[in-house]
Amino acid sequence: MAKQLALITPTVIKWAREKSHYPLEIAAKKIGVSSEKLNEWESGKTLPTMTQARKMSQVYRRPLAAFYLSHPPKDFPLLKDFRTIEGKSPQYSPPLVFLMRQIQERQVWLREYLKEQGHEQLKFVGSGNLQSSPKRLSKNIIKTLWGSEKEYSQIASKNESIPSLLNSWLVQCEEKGIFISRTSNLNSHNVIPVEEARGFVISDKYAPLIFINSGDSKSAQLFTLLHELAHLWLDISGVPDHFSVSYKGKKSSTELFCNQIAAEILMPEEKIKSFPKMTNTVQIKEFIEEQYKNFPVSRLALLVRLKSFSMLNHATFKALQSQYRKEYEKYRLKQKMKMKKAEGGPNANLLKIYANGENFTKIVTLSYKEGLISGREASSLLDMKLNRMEKILPMLVS
């Protein structure tokens, strides 16, 4: 019996591959055919079988029906303002592309859902601009999320660890209508390296959404969150560069501004300027070792903050910057090894809630339970089977 051929549109499957940022050779390997065969499909010389077309659908993370369209559909544009830790040109890997697409699809659905439910626009989105004082805007962020600077100061003093403070910020964001997604992968085969993206934001007056790479250190995740909040106050979406500080290269005014706001919240100017100005490298290193524990930041973040106020010379900064980056890489490698050796690991359902966002998971699950959306739609939005939703629902905070 002859195998059934898939009458797909060549230009569409080529578009799907290119949009996934897969080179021809790698895509062919994942599909299980030669690069010559895939090139024949894309040029229209031959057709794949239905089984091969389904495999392409899985690899490119596109519905099979899309391959039958007469021409490529309109797609979400990749978020701009993307840079890596080292300040290199953007290299969108397939996992990052898939993650962006997934989150953008969820954000569009969420926006329409909230509008239909009569939710009002969030006044703080776009309430600032690049002409605002970073100090004033940082205070506005604190006041909006915490009620007052005094209340935040009391909460911050009670959170003795950085993970605890990070969690408190995440809770406040969700309560104020900011949706948070935290993960480091789509699945075990699609990991988003920290070097590629520490986080990104989709600004919207109804459904703003922040993604944070959970593979990063807790202090870096906290800085990322605050940086993305600054983006919301400016109403600017994108995948920013938080830590690739270069005093030779030119950084965008938006990124510098958002960095200043995050730094002001975590390392207030008054406290930093109260420190003595030092010139001896050894003395500065000892000082940082002693003082960084008084702030919810890394040694590198404190070093950059001191440099921003000209409290150390460039040579000392570069020497310590290189050292702290090496130490950070060792720390990350150690954490990876620890995760591999750990038995069981974190609760898989809990990780799924973090990845989808607690509020988003709750909205979709309850919408399904109330018959507002179909099981297929709920399953697609949460990227999980329906029977798993039953297990997750009791884990959501009411």
N, C-alpha and C positions, 0 to 999 in steps of 0.2 A: 504493500500500500504506500503510495507516494505521500511524502510529508507535506502538510499544508503550509503554503507560503503566506507571509504577511504582506499585504498590499500597502505597505507604509510609504510615506512621502520622503524621498531621499534628503531634500533640503531640511526637513524637520528633524530627522535623526542627527544630521550633522550639526544643526543648531543646538540640539539637546546636549551633544557631547561638548561643543565649544563653551556653552553656558555653564557646564559642569567643570570647566577648566581641566579637562582630561586631554593629554596629548593622544594622538591616534594610537600609538603603540601600547600605551598603558590601558586605554579604554578597551582595545581589542583583547588584551590579556585578561582583563576582568570579565569580559563577556565570554571568553573561551574560544576565540577565533583568531586567525592571523590578521595582521594589520592590513594585508593586501585584500582580504575578504571584507573587512569593515570599510575599506576605501571603495570597494565595488558597490557596497550598499549605499554609501553616501553619494556616490556619483550616479546611481541608478542603473548600473550595469547588471546587477543581480539583486535578488530579494532574499531576506532572511526567512527562516521558518518561523512559525508562531512561537515555538519554544525559545528561539534566539531573540525574537522581538520582546518577549516577556523578560528575558534576562537583561536586555538593554534597558527596559523600563525600570528594573530594579537598580541597575548600576547608575543610571542617570537620575534616579529618584523622580521620574515623571510618570503620569498615568499612561497606560498603553494606548488609550484612545487618542492622546495628543499626537501620536505618530501618524495618525490617519488624517490629520488636518491638511488642508491644501497648501498652507504656508505657515511658518513659525508664528506662534501667538505672541502677544505682548507680554513681556516678563518684567519682574521687579528689577529695577536698576540696583547694582551693587552699591552699598553705602560708600560714601566718599570720605575724605580726610583720613585715609588709612595709612598708617606707618607701623613699622615694627619696633621692637625694643631698641635695636641698633640704628634706627632711623633710615633703614634701607627702603628701596622702592617697594610698593605693595606687590605681594605674591599671593594671590588668592588660591589656596589649595581647595580641592573638591570638598573636603569636610566643612571648611569655613563657608564656602558658597552654599552648600546644602543647609547649613545652620541658619545663615542669613535669610535664605528663601523661606525656610520653615517658620522662623520667627516673624518675618514680614507678613506671611499669610495669616498667622494667628492674630497679629496686631490689627490687620484690616478687618477680620471677623469681629474682634473685640470692640473695635471702634463703632462698627455698625450696631452691634448688640447693645452697647451702652447708650447710644443715641436713641435707639428704639425703646429702651427702658426709661427714657426721660432724664438721664443723667445730665448735669450741667457741665460746662467747660471748666477746666481747672485754671483758675486765675493766675497761678504762679508760673505756668508755662509761657515763656516769652515776656515775662515781666521785667527782665533785665536787658542790658545791651553792653556792647564793648566799651562804651563810654562810662559805664558805672564804675564806682570804686570797688575793687575786689573785696576790701574789708567790709564795706557796706552790704554787698551782695551776699557774702558769706554769713553775715548776721541775719539777713533776710531768709536765707535757706534754713538756718537754725530755728528762727522764730516760726516759720511756716510749719516745719516738721515737728518741733518740740514745744511750741507755745511761747517760750522765752529762753534767753541765754542762761538765765539763772537755773531754770529747770533742766536744761541740757547739761550744764556744768555739774549739777547734782547727780544726774543719771550717769554721766561720763566717769565721775569719781567712784561710783558704785561698781562700775564694770572694771574689774581688776585685770582682765585679760583682753587682748585685741579681738579674739574670736567672739567674746561676749559683747563687746562694743559694736562690732560689725553686725552681729545678729540684732542688736537693739536698733541700729540704723535701718536695717532691712525691714523690720517690723513697722517702724514709723513710716517708711516709704510706702509700703503696701496699704497701710491704714489711710494714707492721704491720696490714694488712687494711682500710685506709680507701680507698675507691674514689673516684677523682677524675675529673671531667668538665670539660674546658676548651674553650669555644667562644664565639663571639659571635653565632651564627646557626644556624638549622636548615637554611637554604639561602640563596641570594642574595636571595630575596624575603622572608625572615623573619628580620630582624636584631633582636637584643635590645640596645637601647641601654643604655649604662652608667648613664645617668641613671635608668633604670627598675630595673635589678637588677645589682648588682656580684657577687652570689653568693648561694647558699642551701645549706642542709644538710638531709639526711634522716637523722635519728639512728636508729640501730638497732644492737642488740648483735651481730648477725651480719654485716650488710652496710651499714655507714654509708656514705653517699655525699655528697660535696661537689661542688657546681657552682661554677666560677669563670668570670666573664665575661672572656674573653681579649682583648676590645676595650679593657680597662682598662690603665693603665700597669703595669709590672712591680712597682713598689713597692706600688701599690694592690692588685695581685693577691696579693702576699705578705701584706699586712695582712689581706686578706679570708680567706686560707687560715687564718691563725692565729686570727682571730675565729671562724671556723666550727669550728675544733678546740675552742675553748672551749665552743661550743655542744654538741659531742659529749660533753665531760667533764661537762656539765650534763644531757645527754640531752634536749635541747630542739631540735626541728626548727623551721625557719622561714626566712624571707627577711629577714635583718636589715639595719639601716642602720648602716654602718660609719663614715662620715665626715660625716654631716649633724649636726655638733655644734652645738647651740644652747644658749646660756647663759641664754636667756629662756624658751624652751619646756621642757616636761617630757619627758624621755626615760625609757624603761622601765628598770627596775633591771637586767634581764637584759642589755640592750644596752650599758649603761654598764659593767657587770661584764666582759662579753666584750671590749669595747674596752680596758679596763684590762689584761687579760691579754695581748692582742696587743701593746699598747704596752710592757708590762713586758718581754716577750721581745725586742722590737726596740730599745727605748730604756730600759734598766734604770734604776730609780729612783736608785740610787747615783750613776750617771754624771750624770744630769740635775740632781740636787741639788748636785752639785759645781760647777755653773755659777754665776757671780755673778748677783745680782738686778739687773736693769736697768730704767730708766724711760724713757730716750731712745729714741724709735722708730727713728731712723736707726742708733743703736748696736745695737739689738736685731736689726734687719734684717741688718746686717753680720755680727753674731755667728751668726745662723742660716745665712747664706750660707757661713760658714766651717765650722760644725759639722755641718750636716746630711749632709755627705759622709762623716762618720765613722759614720753609722748607715744601715742599709738602708731608708731611708724618704724621703718627699718633704719639702719645706720646710713644707708645710701640716701634715703629721703631727707634725713636731717642734714647730711653733708651738702646736698643740693640747696637746701633752705639757707644754710650758712653762706654758701657761695652767692646766693641771690641778693644778700645784703652786704656783699663784699667783706665778709668777716674772715676770709682766708684767701691766700693768693692762688693763682691759677695752677701753678706747678704742684702745690700741695693737694689741690682739689683733684687733679688728674691722677696723681699717684694713689690717693685713697679711693677714688672712684673705681679704678681698675681692680684694686684689692677687694673692695666690697662686692663688685660684680662677680669675681671669681668665687668668693665665699658663698654668694647667693646661688651660683650654679652647683656648687658642692652640696648645698642644703637641698636643692631641688632633686638632685640625683639620689641623695640619701632618703628623701621622702618617697621617691619612686620605688626604691628598693624595699622600703618598709611596707609600702602598700602591696608589693608583690608577695612578701613573706607573710603578711597578715592573713589569718584564716577567717573565712566568712566575709569580712568586710562590712561596710555600712549596709543598712537595710535598702534593698533594691527599690522598693516602693517609695521610700522616703527620698531617695536620690531622684526618682522620677518626678516627685512633687517639686523638688528644688529646680529641676531642669525646666519643667513647664511653668513654674511659678505657683505659689499656693493659691492666690486669689483667682488666677486664670483657671487652674484645675478645679477649684470649687465652683466657679461660674459655669464652666462647661458641663461638669458632672451633674449639678443640680438642674441645669437646663434640659439635660437628657432625661433625668428622673421625672421632671414636670411635663415632659412631652413637647418641649419647645423646639428641640432639634432631634434628628434621627440618631439611631445608634451608630450608623456608619459615619455620620458627620462628627459625632463626639469622639469616636475612635480615631478618626483621621486627625482631628485637632490636637488630641492628647498623645497621639502616636502610641496607642496601647489598645489591647483587646478589651471588650466590654466586661468580661468577668473580672478583669483586674481592677476596674473602676469600683466594683463592689468592695474590694479589699482596701482600696485607697480612701474611700469616702469617710470611714471612721477616723482616719488619721488627720483629717483636715480640721483645723481649729474653727470652732463655730463662732 
